[in-house]
Amino acid sequence: MNIQLRFFASVREAVGTSGETVALPAGVATVGAVRDFLIARGGTWAEALAHERALRMAFNQVMCEPDTPLAEGGEVAFFPPVTGG
């Protein structure tokens, strides 16, 4: 499954990109599983998306929970709980 990833504010700064398109491996079917998939990259990815960090997530521009299912071509966004303009 291919999805778009978007990163905002301090998450964007930490991972060094505002977004990318990624082909997910089999079994990655929820927003939470995407987070785990990215954490497994290690380094700054693991630090920026660690489960100990408070992060908000959205799927197709709607705030969501980790168990939200994905759909082909969807967009998953990660951002801190408070972002400024």
C-alpha positions as CSV (number, residue, x, y, z in Angstrom):
1,M,0.0,0.0,0.0
2,N,1.3,3.5,-0.9
3,I,0.5,6.4,1.4
4,Q,1.7,10.0,1.8
5,L,3.4,11.0,5.0
6,R,3.4,14.6,6.3
7,F,5.4,15.9,9.2
8,F,4.8,19.3,10.9
9,A,6.6,21.7,13.4
10,S,9.2,20.0,15.6
11,V,8.6,16.6,14.1
12,R,9.5,18.0,10.7
13,E,12.6,19.7,12.1
14,A,13.7,16.5,13.8
15,V,13.3,14.1,10.8
16,G,14.5,16.7,8.2
17,T,11.6,16.5,5.8
18,S,8.0,17.7,5.5
19,G,6.8,14.6,3.8
20,E,7.4,11.6,1.6
21,T,5.5,8.9,-0.2
22,V,6.1,5.4,1.2
23,A,5.2,1.9,0.2
24,L,4.2,0.1,3.4
25,P,5.2,-3.5,4.0
26,A,2.4,-6.1,4.5
27,G,0.9,-5.9,7.9
28,V,1.2,-2.1,8.3
29,A,-2.6,-1.3,8.2
30,T,-3.2,1.3,10.9
31,V,-1.9,4.8,11.7
32,G,-0.2,3.4,14.8
33,A,1.5,0.8,12.8
34,V,2.8,3.5,10.5
35,R,4.3,5.2,13.5
36,D,5.9,1.9,14.6
37,F,7.2,1.4,11.0
38,L,8.9,4.8,11.1
39,I,10.3,4.3,14.6
40,A,12.0,1.2,13.3
41,R,14.1,3.3,11.0
42,G,16.0,4.3,14.1
43,G,18.0,7.4,14.8
44,T,16.1,10.7,14.6
45,W,13.0,8.9,13.4
46,A,12.9,6.8,16.6
47,E,13.5,9.8,18.8
48,A,11.0,12.1,17.0
49,L,8.2,9.5,16.9
50,A,8.8,7.7,20.2
51,H,5.8,6.5,22.0
52,E,6.9,8.4,25.1
53,R,6.4,11.7,23.1
54,A,3.0,13.3,22.9
55,L,2.1,13.4,19.2
56,R,-1.1,14.0,17.3
57,M,-1.9,12.0,14.3
58,A,-4.3,12.6,11.4
59,F,-5.5,10.4,8.5
60,N,-6.7,12.3,5.5
61,Q,-6.7,15.5,7.5
62,V,-8.9,14.2,10.2
63,M,-7.5,13.7,13.8
64,C,-7.4,10.0,14.6
65,E,-6.4,7.3,17.0
66,P,-3.6,4.8,16.4
67,D,-6.1,2.1,15.5
68,T,-7.5,4.1,12.5
69,P,-7.3,1.9,9.4
70,L,-5.3,3.0,6.4
71,A,-6.5,3.2,2.8
72,E,-4.4,3.2,-0.5
73,G,-3.2,6.7,-1.4
74,G,-4.2,8.1,2.0
75,E,-2.3,10.7,4.0
76,V,-0.9,10.2,7.5
77,A,0.3,13.3,9.4
78,F,2.3,13.6,12.6
79,F,2.6,16.8,14.7
80,P,3.1,17.9,18.2
81,P,0.0,18.6,20.4
82,V,0.4,22.3,20.0
83,T,1.6,24.0,16.8
84,G,1.9,27.6,16.0
85,G,1.4,29.7,12.9
